[in-house]
Amino acid sequence: MVNQNLFNGTVVPIMVKSLRPGVLLSCFAAQVEVDNGTWYQVNPLDQALPIFVVQLILITTVSKLAIVVNKYFKSVRQPLIVAEILAGVALGNSGLGMWKTKNSYVGALFNIDRVLLLETFGNLGLIYYWFLLGLEMDVTTDTLHRIGKKAYAIALSGAVMSFVTGLGLYRFCLPYSQSFSKGFLFWGVALSVTGLPALTEVLASLKLLHSDVGRTAMSVALVNGIFSWVSLTVVIVVSTHSILIALCRLAAMTIFILFCVFAIRPAIIWVLQRTDGDEYSEGAICIILAGVLACGLATDLIGVTSLVGAFVFGLIIPHDVLGNRFVVAVQGFVADFLMPVWFTLCGFRTHALSLKVLSWWKVCTTVTVACIIKPATTLVVSYFCDLPLHEGISLALMLNTKGLTALVALTAGDQEMVINEAGYVVMYLSILLMTMVPSPLLHFLYKPKRRFLPSKHRALQKLKPDAELKILACTHEMQTVAGMVNLLEASNATKRSPIRVFALQLIPLTRQTTALLIVHSSSGTSSHNSRSRADAQTEQIIKSFAKLEGESTLFSVQPLTAMSSYATMHEDICSIAEDKDVALIVLPFHRRQTIHNRLEDANPAYKDVNDNVLANAPCSVGIIVDRGLGSFNLEMDSDDNAKDVTHHIAMIYIGGCDDREALAYAWRMGGHPKATLTVMRFIPGENPVEVESLMEETNGVISVTMDAEKERQLDDCFINEFRHKNTGNKSVVFLEHKANHGAETIATLKSMGENFNMYIVGRSLGVVSPLTAGLADWSDCPELGSIGDLLVTSEFSSTASVLVVQQYAGIKPSIDGSATPDSSEENIDNYGHLTQRVIQSSFELAVNQKERDDGMLMTQNSYSASKPL
């Protein structure tokens, strides 16, 4: 017969006096395991282990459900910690626990006698969480020195003012009690905290981590975090009723920190340096995990919370010693499985009915003042630091974000038995509101869906001959780096026009990482620590790009790493391009070449990233299809002379702004001592396909913003300027070929054979021309355009690499069909500027027309019949 008392909790506690006056403790006798199950008249849930398993299942389920709901309602814009806090409240005494009675199902699971093992488990998770937090914080002298005076002023003023306000609010809101007379200290610490992980999550969702206000906020939060932890340690030490004991705690804590720095740190480094990369031995892993508990135990014996010991142990380990695999593995288990238990324990401490003993107007006043004191202080100090008003308001909201540290300070006061139930609930509610409110307001101030504003000076065609060329080179993996580096090398950096490269590694956001931008030095060290450490691949990528700078002073390289989801990765790329004022973004194609000279998909998500960048980029964009480009050696000898000419470049010119931009880049590459450039311009033949029929095929949707006559004038002018300035240049060849339709264009391209290492083409999406008639219907990769897609197909015999260029120009239709004037001013300015050159070059155009009429212009189908200009 199945036991009928399965959910009948009847354990009677034994009440004993504690060392605190007026406080009673409950003691229980608990059996750890059960052998008979439900088949005897014995309640299995009277034993600790079965009920602990049920509790874990319930807590994990509710926590994950809350996270799913939070992700589903994205418009609410709440950090992940809010969902975890609310899940704990739902299971605690202010939620499900309100129906808890001795003989109820809830009482059988969450009576006070049945959460003892659960509390131990939750505190264990918190210990390891603070170890990871300390491990990821970079508080070296160099880091602290880089933080500006303004950040220190804002951080310390906000923390001190909030701490003092917390002291006063505690006396104002709660009735005085000798037993809880020192609870105001923990209120002050809780109010002074800025939640660094929660703030990082908010800034990452807004793509503000690398902005000025984002960097300032992170610097202030780092200083605030140090202040908060020092304050919490001191407050716990002095919360004792004996001054002598407090002094002994401080002395012992100082000795412990010195021992960790000068004894434990060298020993840990010695152990970890004997490992190969991320492949740590079982002994090394056990030493690290056991060391966390040992340091926590040491500070517990001293009289300070064990969290301080775990945090210090994480701080003393250099942030680049532990590998990425270890951190991610431990963090996943701690954050996903252990921490929900601790949030549930916090929910058990919230007794909403305890507020009945307080005056409601005092509670409302306390919560209001607690929520506005830090933003108000930050706003005032920002004003005196000469920060703009908009930036000051944003910074005030960011720094008011609370998180786990504030809850830890509040819970520490409860464990020290200096905060009563009502005081805990009031501050718990304040912390929850301060964590929930900033994110929606910041999303309102910084609309992440805004379109990036283009600059007419960021087109290669508009770049002055003596201007520095800034390129944002994006990579996903090491396989694409060699081709990207050689493309940059072939871009012809000169003393007159050097090249500045922003080498951006794109890392997909996982559940264990927070979206970040990491700025590296050329040696590979990062200026900001992150949840995911730079692994061996990142180091190789940094070294590969840094080689450019090491071999030539004409290159300057800034390595960057951006971690975000594939859905928002383009926002990072476009935002960095706008912030760095780059002229060209270079992206790797989503397919890679196999040993059989075929292209296979590397990752379908790369294509989505490229499409989004093409649609939102504030400058020109190039997509490189690497089919052997990385194998070419473009280095110069010691005398800056070419050893041999090996790089043959072909530029296919159809017409339009994208082709003009592609020609501008090819023109620059053609100046490299180890490169030759052949420009083949296609012009309509005697019987071209009618443009009207092409417009019918595309349903009249044309993305160009000027009529065909103006485009033709711009093309003729730019081509004429190119030919004029390259007259006598034996490394540059210009050809013209007539074609009536797309089939003739294909035949001509196939006839060029294997003469080139690279093709440069314009994307020309939406350009209506008889030269490409019918090609778009068979296109597999629209992001490459008609000609670019043709060059990478299996039918095209060439194995040359292809660079497809798009210039940001024109009024593009938005999603709802309305026109978006993104860069119409650029086209108008472009046209006006080039029209003057058309007039100035009228004589050359006339000569050009005469040569066409006389048949003197080269129109050979074969490349071998061409000759230099």
Buried (B, 14 or more C-beta within 10 A) or exposed (E): EEBEBEBBBEBEBEEEEEEBEEEEEEEBEBEEEBEEEBEEEBBBBBBBBBBBEBBBEBBBEBBBEBBEEBEEEEEBBBBBBBBBBBBBBBBBBBBBBEEBEEEBBBBBBBBEBBBBBBBEBBBBBBBBBBBBBBBBBBBEEEBBEEBEEBBBBBBBBBBBBBBBBBBBBBEEBBEEEEEBEBBBBBBBBBBBBBBBBBBBBBBBBBBBBBBEBBBBBBBBBBBBBBBBBEBBBBBBBBBBEEEEEBEBBBEBBEEBBEEBEEEBBEEBBEBBEEBEEBEBEEEBBEBBBEBBBBBBBBBBEBBBBBBBBBBBBBBBBBBBBBBBBBBBBBBEBBBBBBBBBBBBBBBBBBBBEBBEEBEEEBBEBBBEBBBBBBBBBBBBBBEEBEBEEEBBBBBBBBBBBBBBBBBBBBBBBBBBBBBBBBBBBBBBBBBBBBBBBBBBBBBEEBEBEEEBEBBBEBBBBBBEEEEBBBBBBBBBBBBBBBBBBBBBBBBBBBEEBBBBBBBBBBBBBEEBBBBBBBBBEBEBBBEBBBBBBBBEBBBEBBBBBBBBBEEBEBBBBBBBBBBBBBEBBBBBBBBBBBBBBBBBBBBBBBBBBEEEEEBEEBBEBBBBBBBBBBEBBBBBBBBBBBBBBBEBEBEBEEEEEBEEEEBBBBBBBBBBBBBBBBBBBBBBBBBBBBBBBBBBBBBBBEEBBEEEEBEEEEEEEBBBBBEBEBBEBBBBBBBBBBBEEBEEBEBBBBBBBBBBBBEBBBEBBEEBEEEBBBBBBBBBBBBBBBBBBBBBEEBEBBBBBBBBBBBBEEEBEBEBBBBBBBBBBBBBEEEEEEEBEBBBEBBEEBBEEBBEBBEEBEEBBEEBEEEEEEEEBBBEEEBEEEEBB
